[in-house]
């Protein structure tokens, strides 16, 4: 039976458990009679993932002086939940924000003053980095708080918080946490580089790409990696310290994209590096997918090199010269001199080469490049220039393993186009002297950006030369603000 009251004080909307309207009642009467009524709670987070809390004014008729979520109140007649949340956010905190309703629940909490809060509470979430301008008639103070610290304090000092806030936090935190995670998954993610010291390494990762390398023998910076024992950790963001593999297992479709998740499961399919060759790398070959699966239970290693900087006369070694046979190769290998039978290509900044698995290759000294490859660390080293490794001992060779992997017909595959498509990844070579805006909502793939030259903002976040970022598949737009013209590699599947 509907309830109607004639008093002129603020009315609340009486509802049943299905949130169907039964009538209206003065707010005080609803709390005195413990009548179920409609309410809302707003949770505003900043880009650090901190929740904005308010301390209720001292003269409030219930829960005065207690800490609670950003805003909570009651909808008015014919007012939507979102409209009510925005109204009260402005009235109490002097703020505006886009709100999204994430769930609702019913709770009943008696107070010491004889009143009872019995509400069907619609919980909304929003984001803002602005400081509130609190209304002193409603709010005594405010603070931004980390969720983990807040949970700890609620456990230690429950008397400092409102009953409904404790109920939401205890029973529904997972809803808020998931919404928070999904929000930040739409932002660019950067990872701590994993540096690899090599006998051929140098210092260009520092002098050209501005990285804090461990020594002047640093040959590689693994920018995005899910290789076992070398998994990338997030830096400088809401997900700081979390491993790439952990995030993918938790949110596979959101990070990888549905089609990639279906194909690869929770395996991240690419390994992204910067390589500085102060000396020649070993002459080597990588196995294809079939051989790598058979021998190592791994992906093969097809890769692409994009030259960032090259000293004068610097060369790449790629493939056998025309007509070279397995017999020719074995004869030269026995002599310890493969150079007469290998193609040598002089390179410059901006050149790009695709190196399919099975192709004999080596990066020559004086070259700094970006490398995009399948997730694999399998290399068959054939010739290492008779030099010692970092430990002073010769590095192991894999000549027998390499023989089955070698493709004697592999040719030089230089990519002159700005768009490159391989069976394993796609790359756009972006030369930017103005801003770029792309709708990527239908791409269904993560995007990796490598900054090889220039200074940019990507979706509002700084992106400097030498940095790499991952934009998860859940992102719907790519907005690049060009602060200083330059070049980016856009990598996706």
Residue, then its C-alpha position, 0 to 999 in steps of 0.5 A: x500500500x502506498x505511503x503519503x505524508x503531507x509534511x513539507x520537509x524533504x521527501x524520500x522515495x519509498x520503494x520495495x526490494x525491486x526498487x519500484x516506487x511505493x510512495x513518498x515520506x518525509x525524510x525524518x519519518x522514513x528514518x523513524x519508521x525504518x521505511x525502505x527508501x531510495x538513496x545513492x552513494x557517490x565514490x570519486x577517485x583521482x588518477x592515483x586511484x585514491x578515494x575522496x572521503x568527506x567528514x560529515x558536518x557536526x550538526x548532521x542529525x545522524x552520523x555527525x563527524x564521521x568519515x564516509x564516501x564522497x557524497x551520499x543522499x536521496x533522489x528527488x521525485x522524477x530525478x534519475x540516479x545520475x542526476x541526483x548524484x551530480x546535483x549532490x556532488x555539486x552541492x556538498x563538494x563543489x565538484x562536477x564529474x561524469x558518473x556511472x552507476x555500478x551496482x545497488x544493494x539494500x542495507x538496514x542500520x540502526x543508530x544510537x539516536x533511535x533512527x534507522x537507515x533502511x535504504x536501497x542504495x545506488x552506488x555510482x563511481x566517477x573520476x576527478x583530479x580537482x580538489x573539492x570546495x566543500x560546503x561547510x553546512x554539509x561537510x567538515x573536512x575531506x581527504x584522498x585515501x588509498x583503498x588499502x590504507x582505508x581498509x586497514x583503518x576501518x579495521x582498526x577504527x570502525x567508529x570513525x566511519x559511517x555504517x553504510x560506508x563500512x557495509x559498502x566497503x566490506x561487501x561491495x569493494x570488489x565491484x568498486x575495485x573492478x570498475x577502478x581497474x577497468x578505468x585505469x586499463x584504458x590509460x597508457x601503461x609503462x613498464x620498468x625496463x629490464x636491462x641486459x649487459x652483453x659483451x657487445x653492449x654500449x652506452x647509447x641506451x643512455x646517451x640517445x634514449x635517456x635510460x639509466x643503464x647499469x653499465x656501459x656494457x648494456x646491450x638490451x632494454x626489454x621494454x615489454x616482456x612476458x618471458x619467464x623470469x623476465x616479466x615486465x613490472x608496471x611503473x608510475x601508475x595505478x598498477x605500479x609494481x604489478x606484473x604484466x602476466x598478473x594483469x593479463x590473467x586478471x583481465x585478458x580480454x581488456x588487455x589483449x583483446x578478445x581475438x588475441x585471448x582466444x588465440x594465445x590464451x593468457x600468453x603475451x605474444x610479443x617481446x619489445x626491446x631496444x638494442x645497442x650494439x657497440x660491437x658486432x652481435x654473434x652470427x645466429x639464427x632463431x627457430x620457427x614455431x614448429x621447431x621451437x615448439x618441438x624442442x623448447x615448448x615455446x614460440x618461434x622467433x620472428x622479429x623486426x628491426x627498426x634502425x634508430x641511429x647508425x654510425x657511419x658505415x654500420x652494417x647488418x648481416x642478413x641471410x646467405x648470399x645467392x646460391x650458398x648451399x648447406x655444404x658451402x656453409x659447413x665448409x666456411x663454418x669449419x674455417x671459422x669465417x662466415x663473412x664471405x657467404x653472408x649478405x652485408x647491408x649498410x644501414x641508416x636511421x629509419x631503415x626497417x628490416x623483417x627477419x623471419x625465423x630461419x634467417x642467418x643474421x647479426x646486428x653490426x657494431x655502431x647500431x641502435x635499434x628497436x626490435x619487435x619479436x615474438x615472445x621467445x628468448x631462443x637463440x642458436x649462436x653460430x659464431x661469436x667472433x672468437x671473443x670472451x663473454x662478460x665472465x671472460x670465457x667463450x660463450x656457448x655455440x649451438x651449431x648443431x641446433x642451428x643447422x636444422x633451423x637455417x633457411x638457406x633461401x631466406x632473402x633480405x626483407x627491407x620494409x620501405x612502407x609506413x605500414x608493415x604487416x607480418x604473420x605475427x604483428x603489424x606496425x605503423x611507422x608514424x612520422x608526426x609533426x602534428x597531432x593524431x586522433x584515432x578511433x581504436x574501439x573496433x581494433x580488438x588488440x592492444x597497442x604498443x608505442x615505441x618513441x624513437x624520436x620526439x616528445x609527445x603526450x599519449x591520451x594525456x600522458x607524457x611520452x618521451x624519447x626512448x619510452x615505450x607504452x602499452x595501451x590495452x585493448x579496452x581503450x577506445x581512442x588514441x590521442x597523440x599530442x605532438x609537442x616535438x615532431x618525431x617518430x613512433x612505432x605503433x605495434x599491434x596484432 
